[in-house]
Amino acid sequence: MHRSAGVAMAWNVFRFCTALRGLGSIMILLVLAIVGVTYYAVVLCNYGPALLVGGSSTLAALAVLLLFHFLLAMLLWSYFSVVFTNPGSVPPNWNLEFDEESGETAPLSSSEQQSMAHGDTGNPRVRYCRKCNQLKPPRCHHCSVCGRCILKMDHHCVWVVNCVGALNYKYFLLFLFYTFLETTLVTLSLLPHFIAFFSDVDIPGSPSALATTFLTFVLNLAFSLSVLGFMIMHVSLVSANTTTIEAYEKKTSPRWMYDLGRKRNFAQVFGNDKKYWFIPAYSEEDLRRMPALQGLDYPVRSDLDGQEL
């Protein structure tokens, strides 16, 4: 009976992962649809026509529209950077020369490497993925949705139809940041229209435009609040140099081997070049000098002697 229950659970997980893979284009279209509705409500229904009024109303509308379009451009740039950037895959024939996960400095012997190649996972010095039949670099985890091992995997996000890992984590954080700013701007700019909707004041515009404005305000308010909570969680993860998966794994451990201090932890995600902090890209200098940005090599705390406690 236990065996049948296990088989049923495995089948359910498999069907769930298959369903997530099929959501790809649908989720992208949903994001673009929300952006389209928001654009229609803010630009075409409200602040675009306000440009023709004149006076202070025109200046206010121009300021809102300029900021709106700037944040929208940064949001879409960050979003598609997450969607189309490989989060980090294990290189072909990758082999662990040093056990960085446990802090050992002695190279793996040929017998240890051969045992791992044949699927022997009894060696505590290395991590091995039975599904991919390959060694796992430090901080690497297998994604059941993508069907592969992801470098420094944080989670699989259905909204970006991709895993969030070492190579696109910064882009994901920027997507959250610009989404929060954009949805907050839309919420505040449409708030007077939302209040007027429930008043006795005559509101210009067609019924469809008013309905769209109402829907846009509610959607952006909901997204603003939800993304804010998600941002706060990820800010705490970045400050401790950990991921969502690792936060669950190490549970309440007071010390974490990769926690190098907030400044260095931040640099391992955003780089050292301040000009690139707020755009979904890295400088060539950072990519050359910071191996952690490539997802295979991470420095550890010297005071812990490379041991996770």
C-alpha distance (Angstrom), angle and dihedral (degrees) to the residues before:
residue distance angle dihedral
M1 . . .
H2 3.79 . .
R3 3.79 89.4 .
S4 3.82 93.2 52.8
A5 3.80 90.6 47.7
G6 3.79 90.3 51.3
V7 3.80 91.6 48.9
A8 3.82 90.6 49.2
M9 3.79 91.5 49.7
A10 3.80 91.9 48.8
W11 3.82 90.1 49.2
N12 3.80 91.2 50.2
V13 3.81 91.5 50.3
F14 3.80 90.1 48.3
R15 3.80 91.8 51.2
F16 3.80 90.4 46.8
C17 3.82 92.2 51.9
T18 3.81 90.9 46.5
A19 3.80 89.9 51.7
L20 3.81 90.9 51.4
R21 3.80 90.5 53.3
G22 3.79 89.4 53.4
L23 3.81 92.5 54.7
G24 3.80 91.8 70.4
S25 3.79 106.0 105.2
I26 3.81 91.6 27.7
M27 3.80 93.1 60.3
I28 3.81 92.7 46.5
L29 3.79 90.0 50.5
L30 3.81 89.8 48.1
V31 3.81 91.3 53.5
L32 3.80 91.0 48.2
A33 3.81 90.3 47.2
I34 3.81 91.4 54.2
V35 3.80 89.6 47.9
G36 3.81 89.9 49.1
V37 3.80 94.3 50.4
T38 3.80 90.6 47.4
Y39 3.80 91.7 49.2
Y40 3.79 91.5 49.7
A41 3.80 92.9 50.1
V42 3.80 97.8 44.2
V43 3.81 102.9 35.4
L44 3.79 107.0 25.6
C45 3.80 102.0 30.8
N46 3.79 104.4 34.9
Y47 3.80 124.2 5.4
G48 3.80 98.4 28.9
P49 3.83 92.9 60.7
A50 3.83 89.1 42.3
L51 3.82 88.8 67.3
L52 3.80 88.5 71.5
V53 3.79 95.4 53.0
G54 3.79 95.9 77.8
G55 3.79 132.5 -146.3
S56 3.78 123.3 51.2
S57 3.80 91.6 -19.3
T58 3.80 90.2 64.0
L59 3.80 92.7 49.6
A60 3.80 92.2 48.6
A61 3.81 91.6 47.5
L62 3.80 91.3 48.4
A63 3.82 91.5 51.3
V64 3.81 91.9 49.5
L65 3.80 93.0 46.9
L66 3.80 94.6 48.2
L67 3.80 92.8 49.6
F68 3.80 91.2 42.3
H69 3.81 93.5 54.2
F70 3.81 93.4 44.1
L71 3.81 93.1 52.0
L72 3.80 91.2 43.0
A73 3.81 91.2 53.7
M74 3.81 91.8 49.4
L75 3.82 91.0 45.5
L76 3.81 93.4 52.8
W77 3.81 92.5 42.8
S78 3.79 90.9 52.8
Y79 3.80 93.0 42.4
F80 3.79 96.6 53.3
S81 3.80 90.2 42.1
V82 3.81 88.0 60.6
V83 3.80 92.2 44.0
F84 3.80 97.3 49.9
T85 3.82 101.6 32.4
N86 3.77 117.1 95.5
P87 3.83 104.0 -121.7
G88 3.78 90.0 -142.8
S89 3.80 130.3 -69.6
V90 3.78 128.9 -157.5
P91 3.84 107.8 -97.5
P92 3.82 115.5 -114.6
N93 3.81 112.9 -87.5
W94 3.80 90.6 4.6
N95 3.80 111.5 173.6
L96 3.78 129.2 -168.1
E97 3.77 110.1 -125.3
F98 3.80 95.1 176.4
D99 3.75 128.8 28.6
E100 3.81 98.2 -123.5
E101 3.79 92.2 164.3
S102 3.80 92.4 68.8
G103 3.79 97.6 24.6
E104 3.81 97.0 -112.6
T105 3.80 115.2 151.6
A106 3.80 99.2 -165.9
P107 3.82 113.9 101.6
L108 3.77 118.4 -114.8
S109 3.76 111.4 -96.4
S110 3.80 121.1 -121.1
S111 3.80 90.5 -110.0
E112 3.82 90.6 53.8
Q113 3.79 91.2 49.5
Q114 3.79 91.6 49.2
S115 3.80 92.4 48.8
M116 3.80 89.9 52.9
A117 3.78 91.5 47.9
H118 3.82 88.4 56.8
G119 3.79 92.7 50.6
D120 3.79 99.0 -100.3
T121 3.81 102.7 153.8
G122 3.79 96.1 174.3
N123 3.79 93.4 97.6
P124 3.82 108.3 98.4
R125 3.80 92.8 -159.6
V126 3.81 95.2 72.9
R127 3.77 139.1 39.6
Y128 3.77 119.6 -132.0
C129 3.80 131.5 -169.9
R130 3.79 111.9 -141.2
K131 3.81 92.1 -167.9
C132 3.82 94.8 53.8
N133 3.82 94.1 30.2
Q134 3.78 92.2 -135.3
L135 3.78 142.4 104.0
K136 3.79 116.6 -88.2
P137 3.82 120.6 -132.2
P138 3.81 118.2 -134.8
R139 3.83 113.7 -67.4
C140 3.81 91.2 10.1
H141 3.82 120.7 138.1
H142 3.78 135.7 -178.1
C143 3.81 118.1 -111.5
S144 3.79 113.4 -148.0
V145 3.81 91.6 -161.4
C146 3.81 96.5 51.6
G147 3.80 91.4 34.8
R148 3.81 94.7 -134.6
C149 3.79 143.6 81.5
I150 3.81 114.7 -87.0
L151 3.81 123.7 -154.0
K152 3.82 111.2 -118.1
M153 3.79 90.2 -11.5
D154 3.79 115.3 -158.9
H155 3.81 101.2 176.3
H156 3.78 143.1 -51.8
C157 3.80 109.2 -97.2
V158 3.80 118.5 -155.8
W159 3.82 90.9 -163.5
V160 3.80 92.6 63.4
V161 3.82 94.0 32.1
N162 3.77 89.7 -131.9
C163 3.77 144.3 81.0
V164 3.78 117.9 -91.4
G165 3.77 106.9 -132.0
A166 3.79 145.3 139.2
L167 3.80 97.7 -54.1
N168 3.81 100.1 44.4
Y169 3.82 104.7 26.9
K170 3.81 92.0 101.1
Y171 3.80 90.3 51.1
F172 3.80 90.0 50.8
L173 3.81 91.7 51.7
L174 3.81 90.4 49.3
F175 3.80 89.2 49.7
L176 3.81 89.1 55.0
F177 3.81 91.4 45.5
Y178 3.80 96.1 50.9
T179 3.80 92.2 40.4
F180 3.80 89.4 55.7
L181 3.81 92.7 48.3
E182 3.80 93.0 45.6
T183 3.80 96.3 46.7
T184 3.81 90.8 45.2
L185 3.81 90.7 51.4
V186 3.80 91.5 49.0
T187 3.80 91.8 47.0
L188 3.80 93.3 51.0
S189 3.81 94.5 42.5
L190 3.80 92.8 50.2
L191 3.80 95.4 41.3
P192 3.86 94.0 92.4
H193 3.80 89.6 50.6
F194 3.80 90.6 48.0
I195 3.81 91.3 51.2
A196 3.80 91.3 46.8
F197 3.80 88.7 52.1
F198 3.82 89.4 69.4
S199 3.79 95.9 40.7
D200 3.78 130.5 84.7
V201 3.80 91.9 -112.1
D202 3.78 116.5 118.5
I203 3.80 107.9 -112.4
P204 3.81 118.1 -154.2
G205 3.77 117.4 -130.2
S206 3.76 140.7 65.6
P207 3.83 121.7 -67.8
S208 3.81 90.2 -109.3
A209 3.81 91.4 53.6
L210 3.80 91.3 49.4
A211 3.80 91.5 48.1
T212 3.80 91.0 48.9
T213 3.80 91.2 49.9
F214 3.80 90.9 50.6
L215 3.82 92.5 48.3
T216 3.81 92.3 46.2
F217 3.79 92.4 52.1
V218 3.81 92.9 50.8
L219 3.82 93.6 45.5
N220 3.79 94.8 48.2
L221 3.79 93.0 45.4
A222 3.80 90.2 52.6
F223 3.81 93.0 46.7
S224 3.80 92.2 45.9
L225 3.81 93.1 55.1
S226 3.81 95.3 42.5
V227 3.81 94.3 46.4
L228 3.81 90.0 48.1
G229 3.80 90.5 59.0
F230 3.80 91.1 45.9
M231 3.82 90.7 49.5
I232 3.79 92.8 51.3
M233 3.81 89.7 52.9
H234 3.80 93.4 50.1
V235 3.81 93.1 45.1
S236 3.82 87.8 58.4
L237 3.82 90.1 48.1
V238 3.80 92.9 50.6
S239 3.80 92.2 46.8
A240 3.83 89.3 55.4
N241 3.84 94.1 39.9
T242 3.76 93.6 -122.8
T243 3.80 138.2 118.0
T244 3.78 133.8 -129.9
I245 3.81 90.7 -99.7
E246 3.80 93.8 45.9
A247 3.80 91.5 47.8
Y248 3.81 88.3 60.6
E249 3.79 93.1 42.9
K250 3.79 97.6 51.9
K251 3.80 90.6 38.2
T252 3.82 109.8 179.0
S253 3.81 97.7 -7.5
P254 3.82 107.5 145.0
R255 3.81 93.9 -149.2
W256 3.79 129.1 48.0
M257 3.79 122.6 -166.1
Y258 3.83 94.3 -136.7
D259 3.81 95.9 47.7
L260 3.82 102.8 111.5
G261 3.79 98.3 164.3
R262 3.79 128.9 -73.6
K263 3.81 96.7 -81.8
R264 3.81 95.4 51.3
N265 3.80 91.5 39.1
F266 3.80 89.7 54.9
A267 3.81 91.3 48.4
Q268 3.82 91.2 53.9
V269 3.80 88.3 63.9
F270 3.82 104.6 29.9
G271 3.81 101.7 25.5
N272 3.81 128.7 -128.5
D273 3.80 98.6 -84.4
K274 3.81 106.2 95.1
K275 3.81 92.2 -160.1
Y276 3.81 88.9 68.4
W277 3.78 99.4 43.9
F278 3.81 95.6 96.4
I279 3.80 100.1 37.9
P280 3.83 127.5 71.1
A281 3.79 95.7 -110.2
Y282 3.81 141.5 77.3
S283 3.78 131.2 -133.1
E284 3.79 116.6 -111.3
E285 3.78 88.5 -122.1
D286 3.81 92.4 58.5
L287 3.80 92.4 45.9
R288 3.79 90.0 51.5
R289 3.81 98.1 44.5
M290 3.82 101.5 35.3
P291 3.85 113.0 62.6
A292 3.83 90.3 -177.7
L293 3.82 89.3 72.0
Q294 3.82 88.4 62.6
G295 3.82 91.3 56.5
L296 3.82 100.5 -127.4
D297 3.80 106.6 84.5
Y298 3.81 126.7 43.9
P299 3.81 128.4 177.5
V300 3.78 116.5 -127.5
R301 3.80 133.8 -150.2
S302 3.78 111.6 -82.6
D303 3.80 93.2 -152.5
L304 3.81 90.2 64.1
D305 3.81 94.1 50.6
G306 3.81 88.2 -126.8
Q307 3.78 94.0 -61.8
E308 3.77 122.9 130.5
L309 3.80 110.4 -132.7
